[in-house]
């Protein structure tokens, strides 16, 4: 039976339905799964799909070059993690600290484990010299998938952008465990 999970970014909470959609937001369905996000209506979407990776960017300013953006939500779904790396997706997801330090070269502010039904992983808040990131990595071992979900914003406008955009988005994430 298909389980659709809504994730609240808090360490201890999760529910099954959106409830009321905040004013100015709309549900955006990912093209390759039953997963969806509440995204501000005026934001643009850019996506790309390949054999091993689906990428979605939701941002007020989608730029032509790759998936560059100043503020927005980046969703990356890696497929075939165990097949390609030898590590199960949940183990890769739980190593968010190592990923932040080694790949992002950033300063880790906070991190912790996150387990939601069949999804296992971690969350982290970290920053670079110019931006702050609220990131969640979730692995679903049965499907060999790794979800990397990141809200980013310039540090000087983080508090406002997190309150108005990031928090409502992360509060209302629905992931499809059959994808």
N, C-alpha and C positions, 0 to 999 in steps of 0.2 A: 504494500500500500504506500502510495506517495505521501511523504511528509513534507509539508511546507513550513519552514521555521522562520519566525520573525525574531530578529536579534536586537535586543537592547544592549548597547555598548557597555552598560554597567556590568561589573564582574558577576553578579548573582541573578540577574533577571532575564527572562525571555518569555514571549507570549506567541500566540498563533495568528493574530489578525491585526490589520492596520488600525482599526477604530476610525476616528475622525481624521480626515486628511487636512493638515493645516492649510490655511488660506495662502494662496500663491504657489502651492506645490501641486504636482500631479504624479501619478504612478507611471513609471517608465519600466516596461518589460524588456529584459535582455532577449536578444533575438534567438539565442540558441538554447534557452532553458526557461523554466517557469519562474525564475528568480526575478525579483523586481525591487525597485528603489523609489522612494519619494524624492523627487527632484524639483527644484524651483522651475516654474513654467517658462521663464525667459531663458533658461540655460540651454545651450546647444549640446548636441551629442555627436561623438565621433566613435567609430568602432572598426575593428579589424579582427578577422578570424583566420586561424591557420591550424595545421595539424596538432600542434602542441600548445597553442596559446590563443585565447580569446581576450581582447582588450577593449574596454569601454571607457570613454572619458565623458564626463558630464561637467560642463564649465560655462561660465558666462562668456569666456573668450577662447574658443577653440581655434588654435593656430594651425596653419597649413603644415608646418614642419613637424613630422612625427606626432607625438602626443604632448607637445609642450603646452604648458598652461601656468598661470600665476596662482589661481585659486580653483579648486574643484574637487571632484571625486573621480579617482582612477580605480577601476576594477580590472584585475588581471586574473584569469582562470587558466592555470597551467594543467595540461592533460598529460597523463602518462609519466607522472613523477617517479614512481617506483620502477617502472619499466626503463626509464631513461637515466635515473641516478642511483638506483639501488636502495633508496631510502623511502619509507612510507610517507605519504603526504602529511600525516599528523606530526611526525617527528620533524619534518622540515618546517612546518608551521610553528611548532613550539620553540624552535631556535630563532625566534624573532629578535632576541637581543644580539645574537651573533650576526644576523642579517643586517640589523641597523648599524652596528659598529663596523662590520667589514664592507658592506655594500654601499651604505648611505654615507659613511664617514661622518656620522652625525653625533650629537650629544643625546644620550638616552635620558629622558626625564622620569618615565614611569613605565613599568611593564608588568604583565601578569598572565597566568593561564586563562584560557577560555574554552570551555567544553559545552557544547549545545547539541544534545541528541547525538546523531552520528558524526557531527563536526567536532574536531578537536584541534586546538591551537592556542594562540596567544594574542594579546593586544599590546601595543606600545605607543607611547607619546614621545616624540623626539623632535629635534630641531637641527637645522643647518645654520649657517651664518645669517640667512635671509628669511627662511621659512620654518613653520612648525607643521608637524604631521601627526595625525591621529590614525593609526594603522591597525588593522586586524588581519591576521593570517589564520585561515581555517583549512584544515585538511579533512577530506572524506576518503578514508582508506579503501572502502568498498568500491568506490568509483575511480580511484587513483587520480584524484583532483586536488589541487591546491588553490584556494581563493585568497587573493591578496587585495584588500580593500583599503584605500588610503584617501583621507580628506586632507588637503593641504591648503595653506594660506600664508601670505606674508606675515611675519611675526608682529609687525606694528599694527595690523588689523585683525589679529587672531581672535581676540575675545569677542568682538562683534561678529566676525564671520563664523566662528564656531557656534555662537548662540543662535544666529539667524539662519544658518545653512547646515553646518556640520552636525550639530546635535540632532535636529529634526531628521536628517538623512540617516544617521546611524541608529536612531531610535526606531526606525521603521524599515529596516532591511528584511527582505524575505528571500531566503535561499532555497533552491530546489535540490533536495538530496538525491534525486534520481538522475541528475545531469552529470 
